[in-house]
Amino acid sequence: MNREMRRLQKKEEERAKRRRQEAPRQRRRERTPPHQFFREVRQELKKVAWPTRQETTTFTVVVLIVTVVVTGITFGLDLGFKQMILRVLENV
């Protein structure tokens, strides 16, 4: 290892040591009072783009239809594999 690499390694070790010493100070944070927390939550919720009733109904119907279709496909595959396995075992 040449001198330049040793210097870089020494600097990095010093930085790491400083970071370890500074870390405990960063952990000590003041707690937010409850009234301020709820005020900030209300402010953030005002920024949310809430879906309309029609959009919510449409999304719900789509989710239900997709759930029924995926359940049917899973049931069909399960039934098919079961029949295949039973036929293979009957022939053995």
DSSP file (Angstrom, degrees, kcal/mol; ACC not computed):
  #  RESIDUE AA STRUCTURE BP1 BP2  ACC     N-H-->O    O-->H-N    N-H-->O    O-->H-N    TCO  KAPPA ALPHA  PHI   PSI    X-CA   Y-CA   Z-CA
    1    1 A M              0   0    0      0, 0.0     2,-0.0     0, 0.0     0, 0.0   0.000 360.0 360.0 360.0 129.3    0.0    0.0    0.0
    2    2 A N     >  -     0   0    0      1,-0.1     4,-2.0     4,-0.0     5,-0.1  -0.247 360.0 -98.8 -83.9 175.8    1.5    3.3   -1.0
    3    3 A R  H  > S+     0   0    0      1,-0.2     4,-2.6     2,-0.2     5,-0.2   0.878 120.3  54.4 -62.8 -39.9    1.5    6.6    1.1
    4    4 A E  H  > S+     0   0    0      1,-0.2     4,-2.4     2,-0.2    -1,-0.2   0.914 108.9  48.2 -62.7 -42.4   -1.5    8.1   -0.7
    5    5 A M  H  > S+     0   0    0      2,-0.2     4,-2.6     1,-0.2    -1,-0.2   0.894 110.8  51.6 -64.7 -39.3   -3.6    5.1    0.1
    6    6 A R  H  X S+     0   0    0     -4,-2.0     4,-2.6     2,-0.2    -2,-0.2   0.917 110.0  49.3 -63.6 -42.2   -2.5    5.1    3.7
    7    7 A R  H  X S+     0   0    0     -4,-2.6     4,-2.6     2,-0.2    -2,-0.2   0.929 112.2  47.9 -62.0 -45.0   -3.4    8.8    4.0
    8    8 A L  H  X S+     0   0    0     -4,-2.4     4,-2.4     1,-0.2    -2,-0.2   0.904 112.2  49.1 -61.9 -42.0   -6.8    8.2    2.4
    9    9 A Q  H  X S+     0   0    0     -4,-2.6     4,-2.2     2,-0.2    -1,-0.2   0.906 111.2  49.7 -64.9 -40.8   -7.4    5.2    4.7
   10   10 A K  H  X S+     0   0    0     -4,-2.6     4,-2.2     2,-0.2    -2,-0.2   0.913 111.2  49.2 -64.8 -42.4   -6.4    7.3    7.8
   11   11 A K  H  X S+     0   0    0     -4,-2.6     4,-2.5     1,-0.2    -2,-0.2   0.912 110.9  50.1 -62.1 -42.0   -8.8   10.1    6.7
   12   12 A E  H  X S+     0   0    0     -4,-2.4     4,-2.4     1,-0.2    -2,-0.2   0.891 109.5  50.9 -65.1 -39.1  -11.6    7.7    6.3
   13   13 A E  H  X S+     0   0    0     -4,-2.2     4,-2.2     2,-0.2    -1,-0.2   0.897 110.3  49.8 -64.3 -39.9  -11.0    6.2    9.7
   14   14 A E  H  X S+     0   0    0     -4,-2.2     4,-2.4     2,-0.2    -2,-0.2   0.913 111.0  49.1 -64.9 -42.4  -11.1    9.6   11.3
   15   15 A R  H  X S+     0   0    0     -4,-2.5     4,-2.6     1,-0.2    -2,-0.2   0.919 111.3  49.5 -61.8 -43.6  -14.3   10.5    9.5
   16   16 A A  H  X S+     0   0    0     -4,-2.4     4,-2.2     1,-0.2    -1,-0.2   0.892 110.1  51.1 -63.2 -39.2  -15.9    7.2   10.7
   17   17 A K  H  X S+     0   0    0     -4,-2.2     4,-1.8     2,-0.2    -1,-0.2   0.914 110.8  48.3 -64.7 -42.5  -14.7    7.9   14.2
   18   18 A R  H  X S+     0   0    0     -4,-2.4     4,-2.4     1,-0.2    -2,-0.2   0.903 110.2  52.1 -63.9 -40.9  -16.3   11.4   14.1
   19   19 A R  H  X S+     0   0    0     -4,-2.6     4,-1.8     1,-0.2    -1,-0.2   0.904 108.7  50.5 -62.1 -40.9  -19.6   10.0   12.7
   20   20 A R  H  < S+     0   0    0     -4,-2.2    -1,-0.2     1,-0.2    -2,-0.2   0.871 112.2  47.2 -64.8 -35.9  -19.7    7.5   15.5
   21   21 A Q  H  < S+     0   0    0     -4,-1.8     4,-0.4     1,-0.2    -2,-0.2   0.854 114.5  46.4 -73.3 -34.2  -19.2   10.2   18.1
   22   22 A E  H >X S+     0   0    0     -4,-2.4     4,-1.5     1,-0.2     3,-0.5   0.745  94.7  78.6 -79.1 -23.8  -21.8   12.5   16.5
   23   23 A A  H 3X S+     0   0    0     -4,-1.8     4,-1.3     1,-0.2     3,-0.4   0.889  88.5  52.8 -57.1 -46.2  -24.4    9.8   16.1
   24   24 A P  H 3> S+     0   0    0      0, 0.0     4,-0.8     0, 0.0    -1,-0.2   0.866 107.6  53.5 -61.2 -32.9  -25.6    9.8   19.7
   25   25 A R  H <4 S+     0   0    0     -3,-0.5     3,-0.5    -4,-0.4    -2,-0.2   0.861 105.8  53.2 -68.4 -33.8  -26.2   13.5   19.6
   26   26 A Q  H  < S+     0   0    0     -4,-1.5    -1,-0.2    -3,-0.4    -3,-0.1   0.791 100.4  61.7 -71.7 -27.7  -28.4   13.2   16.5
   27   27 A R  H  < S+     0   0    0     -4,-1.3     2,-1.3    -3,-0.2    -1,-0.2   0.780  82.0  88.3 -69.7 -27.1  -30.6   10.6   18.2
   28   28 A R     <  +     0   0    0     -4,-0.8     2,-0.4    -3,-0.5    -1,-0.1  -0.595  59.4 161.4 -79.6  96.8  -31.8   13.0   20.9
   29   29 A R        -     0   0    0     -2,-1.3     2,-0.2     0, 0.0    -2,-0.0  -0.902  41.2-114.5-117.3 147.0  -34.7   14.7   19.3
   30   30 A E        -     0   0    0     -2,-0.4     2,-0.2     1,-0.1    -2,-0.0  -0.539  35.6-115.9 -73.9 142.5  -37.5   16.6   20.9
   31   31 A R        -     0   0    0     -2,-0.2    -1,-0.1     1,-0.1     0, 0.0  -0.566  26.4-116.4 -79.2 144.0  -40.9   14.9   20.7
   32   32 A T        -     0   0    0     -2,-0.2    -1,-0.1     1,-0.1     5,-0.0  -0.635  33.1-113.0 -77.7 133.4  -43.6   16.8   18.8
   33   33 A P     >  -     0   0    0      0, 0.0     4,-2.3     0, 0.0     3,-0.4  -0.356  25.6-116.2 -64.3 149.0  -46.5   17.8   20.9
   34   34 A P  H  > S+     0   0    0      0, 0.0     4,-2.6     0, 0.0     5,-0.3   0.873 113.0  54.2 -56.3 -41.2  -49.8   16.0   20.1
   35   35 A H  H  > S+     0   0    0      1,-0.2     4,-1.8     2,-0.2     5,-0.1   0.886 110.5  46.7 -64.0 -36.5  -51.6   19.2   19.0
   36   36 A Q  H  > S+     0   0    0     -3,-0.4     4,-2.4     2,-0.2    -1,-0.2   0.901 111.0  52.8 -69.3 -40.4  -48.8   20.0   16.5
   37   37 A F  H  X S+     0   0    0     -4,-2.3     4,-2.3     1,-0.2    -2,-0.2   0.948 111.8  44.4 -58.7 -49.9  -48.8   16.5   15.2
   38   38 A F  H  X S+     0   0    0     -4,-2.6     4,-2.4     1,-0.2    -1,-0.2   0.850 111.2  54.2 -67.3 -33.4  -52.5   16.4   14.5
   39   39 A R  H  X S+     0   0    0     -4,-1.8     4,-2.0    -5,-0.3    -1,-0.2   0.928 110.8  46.0 -64.0 -43.7  -52.4   19.9   13.0
   40   40 A E  H  X S+     0   0    0     -4,-2.4     4,-2.3     2,-0.2    -2,-0.2   0.873 110.4  53.8 -66.5 -37.0  -49.7   18.7   10.6
   41   41 A V  H  X S+     0   0    0     -4,-2.3     4,-2.5     2,-0.2    -2,-0.2   0.933 108.9  48.7 -62.6 -44.7  -51.6   15.5    9.8
   42   42 A R  H  X S+     0   0    0     -4,-2.4     4,-1.5     1,-0.2    -2,-0.2   0.896 110.2  51.9 -61.8 -40.1  -54.7   17.6    8.9
   43   43 A Q  H  X S+     0   0    0     -4,-2.0     4,-0.6     1,-0.2    -1,-0.2   0.912 111.9  46.0 -63.0 -41.9  -52.6   19.9    6.7
   44   44 A E  H >< S+     0   0    0     -4,-2.3     3,-0.9     1,-0.2     4,-0.5   0.886 109.1  54.8 -68.8 -37.9  -51.2   16.8    4.8
   45   45 A L  H >< S+     0   0    0     -4,-2.5     3,-0.7     1,-0.3    -1,-0.2   0.784 100.3  60.8 -67.6 -25.7  -54.6   15.2    4.5
   46   46 A K  H 3< S+     0   0    0     -4,-1.5    -1,-0.3     1,-0.2    -2,-0.2   0.777 101.2  54.9 -67.8 -25.3  -55.9   18.4    2.8
   47   47 A K  T << S+     0   0    0     -3,-0.9    -1,-0.2    -4,-0.6    -2,-0.2   0.607  84.9 107.5 -82.4 -12.6  -53.2   17.9    0.1
   48   48 A V  S <  S-     0   0    0     -3,-0.7     2,-1.2    -4,-0.5    -3,-0.0  -0.441  71.4-132.7 -71.5 136.7  -54.5   14.3   -0.7
   49   49 A A        -     0   0    0     -2,-0.2    -1,-0.1     0, 0.0    -2,-0.1  -0.753  29.2-157.9 -88.6  93.9  -56.4   13.9   -4.0
   50   50 A W        -     0   0    0     -2,-1.2     2,-0.1     1,-0.1     0, 0.0  -0.497  16.1-116.0 -76.0 139.4  -59.4   11.9   -2.7
   51   51 A P        -     0   0    0      0, 0.0    -1,-0.1     0, 0.0     2,-0.0  -0.374  29.8-112.0 -72.0 154.1  -61.3    9.8   -5.3
   52   52 A T     >  -     0   0    0      1,-0.1     4,-2.4    -2,-0.1     5,-0.2  -0.284  30.5-103.4 -76.3 170.6  -64.9   10.7   -6.1
   53   53 A R  H  > S+     0   0    0      1,-0.2     4,-2.3     2,-0.2     5,-0.2   0.897 123.5  51.2 -61.7 -40.2  -67.7    8.3   -5.1
   54   54 A Q  H  > S+     0   0    0      2,-0.2     4,-2.6     1,-0.2    -1,-0.2   0.916 110.1  48.6 -64.9 -43.0  -68.0    7.1   -8.7
   55   55 A E  H  > S+     0   0    0      2,-0.2     4,-2.8     1,-0.2     5,-0.2   0.914 111.5  50.2 -62.5 -42.1  -64.3    6.4   -8.9
   56   56 A T  H  X S+     0   0    0     -4,-2.4     4,-2.2     2,-0.2    -2,-0.2   0.912 111.7  47.6 -62.7 -42.6  -64.4    4.5   -5.6
   57   57 A T  H  X S+     0   0    0     -4,-2.3     4,-2.4     2,-0.2    -2,-0.2   0.923 112.9  48.8 -63.9 -44.4  -67.4    2.4   -6.8
   58   58 A T  H  X S+     0   0    0     -4,-2.6     4,-2.5     1,-0.2    -2,-0.2   0.933 112.2  47.8 -61.4 -46.9  -65.7    1.7  -10.1
   59   59 A F  H  X S+     0   0    0     -4,-2.8     4,-2.4     1,-0.2    -1,-0.2   0.889 111.2  51.7 -62.3 -39.1  -62.4    0.6   -8.4
   60   60 A T  H  X S+     0   0    0     -4,-2.2     4,-2.4    -5,-0.2    -1,-0.2   0.923 110.5  47.7 -64.1 -44.5  -64.3   -1.6   -6.0
   61   61 A V  H  X S+     0   0    0     -4,-2.4     4,-2.6     2,-0.2    -2,-0.2   0.918 111.8  50.4 -62.8 -43.4  -66.2   -3.4   -8.8
   62   62 A V  H  X S+     0   0    0     -4,-2.5     4,-2.6     1,-0.2     5,-0.2   0.921 110.6  49.5 -61.1 -43.9  -62.9   -3.9  -10.8
   63   63 A V  H  X S+     0   0    0     -4,-2.4     4,-2.3     1,-0.2    -1,-0.2   0.916 111.9  48.3 -62.4 -43.2  -61.2   -5.4   -7.7
   64   64 A L  H  X S+     0   0    0     -4,-2.4     4,-2.3     2,-0.2    -2,-0.2   0.917 112.7  47.8 -64.5 -43.1  -64.2   -7.7   -7.0
   65   65 A I  H  X S+     0   0    0     -4,-2.6     4,-2.5     2,-0.2    -2,-0.2   0.934 113.2  47.4 -63.3 -46.1  -64.2   -8.9  -10.7
   66   66 A V  H  X S+     0   0    0     -4,-2.6     4,-2.8     1,-0.2     5,-0.3   0.891 111.1  52.7 -63.5 -38.4  -60.5   -9.5  -10.8
   67   67 A T  H  X S+     0   0    0     -4,-2.3     4,-2.4    -5,-0.2    -1,-0.2   0.923 110.5  46.7 -62.6 -44.0  -60.7  -11.3   -7.5
   68   68 A V  H  X S+     0   0    0     -4,-2.3     4,-2.4     2,-0.2    -2,-0.2   0.918 114.0  48.2 -64.3 -42.9  -63.4  -13.6   -8.8
   69   69 A V  H  X S+     0   0    0     -4,-2.5     4,-2.5     2,-0.2    -2,-0.2   0.941 113.5  45.7 -63.9 -47.9  -61.5  -14.3  -12.1
   70   70 A V  H  X S+     0   0    0     -4,-2.8     4,-2.6     1,-0.2    -1,-0.2   0.897 112.7  51.4 -64.3 -39.4  -58.2  -15.0  -10.3
   71   71 A T  H  X S+     0   0    0     -4,-2.4     4,-2.6    -5,-0.3    -1,-0.2   0.919 110.6  49.1 -61.8 -43.0  -60.0  -17.3   -7.8
   72   72 A G  H  X S+     0   0    0     -4,-2.4     4,-2.7     2,-0.2    -2,-0.2   0.914 111.5  48.3 -62.3 -43.5  -61.6  -19.2  -10.7
   73   73 A I  H  X S+     0   0    0     -4,-2.5     4,-2.7     2,-0.2     5,-0.2   0.928 113.0  48.0 -62.9 -44.5  -58.3  -19.6  -12.6
   74   74 A T  H  X S+     0   0    0     -4,-2.6     4,-2.5     2,-0.2    -2,-0.2   0.911 112.5  48.9 -62.3 -42.8  -56.6  -20.8   -9.4
   75   75 A F  H  X S+     0   0    0     -4,-2.6     4,-2.6     2,-0.2    -2,-0.2   0.924 112.2  49.0 -62.2 -44.7  -59.5  -23.2   -8.7
   76   76 A G  H  X S+     0   0    0     -4,-2.7     4,-2.7     2,-0.2    -2,-0.2   0.921 112.7  46.4 -62.3 -45.3  -59.3  -24.5  -12.3
   77   77 A L  H  X S+     0   0    0     -4,-2.7     4,-2.9     2,-0.2     5,-0.3   0.917 112.8  50.3 -63.5 -42.3  -55.6  -25.1  -12.2
   78   78 A D  H  X S+     0   0    0     -4,-2.5     4,-2.1    -5,-0.2    -2,-0.2   0.930 113.0  45.8 -60.8 -46.3  -55.8  -26.8   -8.8
   79   79 A L  H  X S+     0   0    0     -4,-2.6     4,-2.3     2,-0.2    -2,-0.2   0.909 113.8  49.6 -63.4 -43.4  -58.6  -29.1  -10.1
   80   80 A G  H  X S+     0   0    0     -4,-2.7     4,-2.4     1,-0.2    -2,-0.2   0.929 111.8  46.6 -62.8 -46.5  -56.6  -29.8  -13.3
   81   81 A F  H  X S+     0   0    0     -4,-2.9     4,-2.6     1,-0.2    -1,-0.2   0.882 110.8  53.7 -64.7 -36.8  -53.4  -30.6  -11.5
   82   82 A K  H  X S+     0   0    0     -4,-2.1     4,-2.5    -5,-0.3    -1,-0.2   0.936 109.9  46.9 -61.9 -45.9  -55.3  -32.8   -9.0
   83   83 A Q  H  X S+     0   0    0     -4,-2.3     4,-2.4     1,-0.2    -2,-0.2   0.908 112.1  50.9 -62.7 -42.0  -56.8  -34.8  -11.9
   84   84 A M  H  X S+     0   0    0     -4,-2.4     4,-2.4     1,-0.2    -2,-0.2   0.930 111.5  47.1 -61.2 -45.0  -53.5  -35.2  -13.6
   85   85 A I  H  X S+     0   0    0     -4,-2.6     4,-2.5     1,-0.2    -2,-0.2   0.907 111.3  51.0 -65.0 -41.4  -51.8  -36.4  -10.5
   86   86 A L  H  X S+     0   0    0     -4,-2.5     4,-1.9     2,-0.2    -1,-0.2   0.907 111.2  48.4 -63.2 -40.7  -54.6  -38.9   -9.8
   87   87 A R  H  X S+     0   0    0     -4,-2.4     4,-1.6     2,-0.2    -2,-0.2   0.906 111.9  49.4 -64.9 -41.3  -54.3  -40.3  -13.4
   88   88 A V  H  X S+     0   0    0     -4,-2.4     4,-0.7     1,-0.2    -2,-0.2   0.920 112.4  47.6 -64.0 -42.0  -50.6  -40.6  -13.1
   89   89 A L  H  < S+     0   0    0     -4,-2.5     3,-0.4     1,-0.2    -1,-0.2   0.821 108.3  55.1 -70.7 -30.4  -50.9  -42.4   -9.8
   90   90 A E  H  < S+     0   0    0     -4,-1.9    -1,-0.2     1,-0.2    -2,-0.2   0.845 107.7  50.5 -68.1 -32.8  -53.6  -44.8  -11.2
   91   91 A N  H  <        0   0    0     -4,-1.6    -1,-0.2     1,-0.2    -2,-0.2   0.626 360.0 360.0 -80.9 -13.2  -51.2  -45.8  -14.0
   92   92 A V     <        0   0    0     -4,-0.7    -1,-0.2    -3,-0.4    -2,-0.2   0.472 360.0 360.0 -84.0 360.0  -48.3  -46.6  -11.7
